[in-house]
Each structure stands twice: as structure tokens, then as C-alpha cells.
């Protein structure tokens, strides 16, 4: 029996080592999973902040449009473009739709600023100045939140593509997140016309 115990002892020792390695590996993979979940939730939280700023901007726009209407009633096309873009933003459901509608609203607001240049009295109006200051502040907050969102997306996407995180990400179906990109149409400055 003593011989059997000696033969069994190395197997028991090897089994114990394998169990320890398996437990350590599992704990490591579990930790990676929890970190990826945390990063994914961070991206969702950052996107929620972007949406908060979208809503703030959308709430300011009707007041801004109403103020401009009083001075520039014949600039109907520009004002309707802003209203349409705002409506598309409110109706957007997917992340992609929200990004695209935000970019369309950026273009429409750029056209509005060109219209404002034609009306010196409007630029001097107190309520218009306050609204423009609030809009400028909101646009700055939105830029900060977009950057924060994109920074988190970059870290997360890099992480799920790295080894060994890629294995865990594949097992649990973690997908790459989308960056908030500016549409090509938003990169072009609005045309300035002084002929009207």
C-alpha cells in the first residue's frame, strides 16, 4: 500500500497544480470580462452625456428660431431646415441615426449663423445674444462630451482587439463601438452671400 501511495502522490500534486493554474486562469479571464463590461458601460454613460447636450441644444433652438423669425421672416428655407433637422434628431432611434441627425443640425445651424450676419439689429438684440451665448456654451459642452465619448471608444476598441482580451471579447460577443464622426457635409463652411 505504501507503494501505491507514493505513485498516487505525484498525481495528486500534479492535479493540485493544474487546479491552481485553472483557477488562476479563470480568475484572470473573469477580471478581463469585468473590465470589458465596465468599459462598455462607460461608453454608454458617455453617450448619454452626449445625448443630454443634444437635448439641451434642441431645447434652445425653438427660442433661437423664434427670435430670428422676427427679424428675418423671408429666410424661411433656413429656418425650416433647422426645424426639420431638429425633428429628425428627436425621432432618431439608433446611435447611427442620432449621429447623422446631429451632423445635419450642425450644418443647419451654420446656415443660420450666415443669415444672422445679414441682420445687424438681430445681432444686437439682447434675447438673441443670450440665446447665442447659451447655444455656444452648449456646443462647447457637446464638443467635450463627444471627445470624451470617442476617447472611451478608442480605449475600449483597442482593448477588445488585444490579446488575451480578444478571446474573452469573442466568447462574450463584445462588439466594437462606433466613433462619433463628423459628416463630410458638416466640414464644409456654409456659403456666405451678401447679395440679398
N, C-alpha and C positions, 0 to 999 in steps of 0.2 A: 504494500500500500504506500509505503514511503517513496517508492519509485514512481508511482502514479502521481503522487502529489508534486514531485519535482517536475514531471513532464507537464503537469497541469498549470503550475506556477508561471512559466513563461507565457503560456496562452492567456492566462488571467492578466498578467502585466501588459501584454500587447493589446488585449481588449480594453483595458483601462486607459491606455494611451490613446487608442482610437476613439473611445468615448469622449475623452477630454478634447481631442482635436475636433471632433464633430460638434461638440457643444461650443467650443470657441469659434469655429467657423459659422455656426448658426447664429451665435450672438453677434458676430461681425456683420453678417448679412442682414440680420434684424435691425441693427443700428443703421445700416445704409438705407434700408426701406424706410425707417422712421425719418431719417434726414430728407429723403426724397419727398415724402408726404409733407413734411414741414415746409420744404421749398415750394412745392406745388400750392400749398395753402397761402404762402407768402405772395405768390404771383396772383392768386385770386384776390387777395386783400388789396394788393397794389392796383389791380384793375378796378376794384370797387372804388378806390380813391379817384381814379381817372374818371369813372362814371359820375362820381359826386361833382367833380368840376365841370363835366359835360352838363349836368343838370343845372348847376349854378349859372353857367353861360346861357343855357336855354331859357332860364327864368328871366335873365336880364334882357334878352333880345326883343321880346314884345314891347317893352318900355322904350328901348332904343329905336325900334322901328316906328313906334307911335310918335316919338319926338321928331324924327326925321320927316315923317309924313307931313307934319305941319309946315315944314319949310320946303320940301321937295316933292310935292304931290305928283308931279309929272314923271318922277323916277320910279314908276310903278314896277317895271320889269325887275329892277334890282331888289326892291322890297319884297316882291313876290318870290324871287329866288331865295331870299333869306327865309321867308316863311315856309317854303317848300322844303328847304334843307333842314330846317328845324323839325318839321313834321316827319321827315324821313328818319331823323335822329331819334325822335320819340318812338317811332314804330319799329326800329331796328331790334332784332332779337339776338342774332348771333354776334360773336366777337368781331367777325369779319365785317358784318353789316354796320356795326357801331363804328368801327374804324373808318370805313368808307364814307359813312354819313357825316362823321366828324370832319373829315377832309373836305367834303363838299361844303359844309358850313364854313370852314376856314376860307375857302375861295369866295363864297358869297359875302362874308364879312369884309374881305379885302376889296371887293367891288363897292361895298357900302362906303368904305373909307375914301375911295376915289370920288364918290358922289358928294361926300361931306366937304371935300376940298372946293367944290363949286359954290358953296354957300357960306360966306364968311360970317353972316349973322348966326347961323346954326352953330358954328364952331365957338361962338362967344356965348351961347345960351347956357345958363347955369345948370339946368337939369341935364342937358346934353353932356356937358363937361363932367358932371358927377357920374352919369351912366358910362361914359367912355373910360373914366378912371376905374370904375368897378369892373368894366369889361377887360381893361388892360391888366388889372390885378388878377382877374380870373384866368386870363390867357397865360400869365406868368405861372400861376399855380398849376394850370393844366400842363404846361411845359415841364415843370418839375415832376409832376406825377407821372407823365409819360416817360420821362427819363428813368425815374425810379423803377417803373414797371419794366422797361427794356433792360435795365441793369439786372433785375432779378431773373428775367427770362434768359439772359446771356449766361448767368451763373448756373441756372438750372439745366439749360440745354447742354452746356459743357459737361456738367456732372453726369447726366444720363447717357452721354456718349463716351465717357471714360470707363476704363476697366478698373475694378470689377463692378462698378455701379451699373454698367451697361447690362450685365447679366441680370441683376435684380430688377432693373427698369424693364427689361424684356419679359421677365417672368410675371411681373405685376402690371404689365401693359401701361407703363408711364409713356406718354407721348410728348414730343417736343412742343413747346409753347410757341405761339406766334408773336413776333415782334410787332410793335406799333410803328408802322411805316407811313411816311408822308406820301400821298398820291402825287403822281407827276404833275397833275393839273394844279396842285397847290404850290408847287415850286416856282411856277411862272408868276411874275408880278402882274397885277391887274393893269390893263391898259389905262393910261391917263389921257383924257380928252378934255380940252378946254374950249372946244368949238360950240358947245350947246349953250 
